[in-house]
Amino acid sequence: MQRLHRYLGSLLLGAALIAPVGLQAADKDKDKDHNCPNNGYYDRDHKDCHSWDDNENRAYQNWEQAQHKTHRDFSKLQAGEQSEYWKWRHEHPDNDKDRH
């Protein structure tokens, strides 16, 4: 009986330690679309959606050059780097209109 309690205790402790990792992964996926239109990204800091089109792709390339970064797909960036981009993007809107 004592062995069963020890086993169940270990199982519950393991589940409690693993649960936050699963929740973090689910939260990251939620930021990907956050009810944004197709090919959209949610800007968590500014609480808005950004459509990823040719115009956004050009802006992203400009940001990479300005930051002296090697090109990587935006979707592969860490959340912090994506936030840096969206901050820069809000500070550098399109000349013709703000598409955000």
VENLINNOR-V625022 format. One record per pair of residues at least 24 apart in sequence whose C-alpha atoms are under 6 Angstrom apart, sorted by the first residue. I is the first residue (numbers start at 1). J is the second residue. D is the distance in whole Angstrom. If there is no record, write none. Layout:
# VENLINNOR-V625022
I J D
I J D
This chain:
# VENLINNOR-V625022
50 100 5
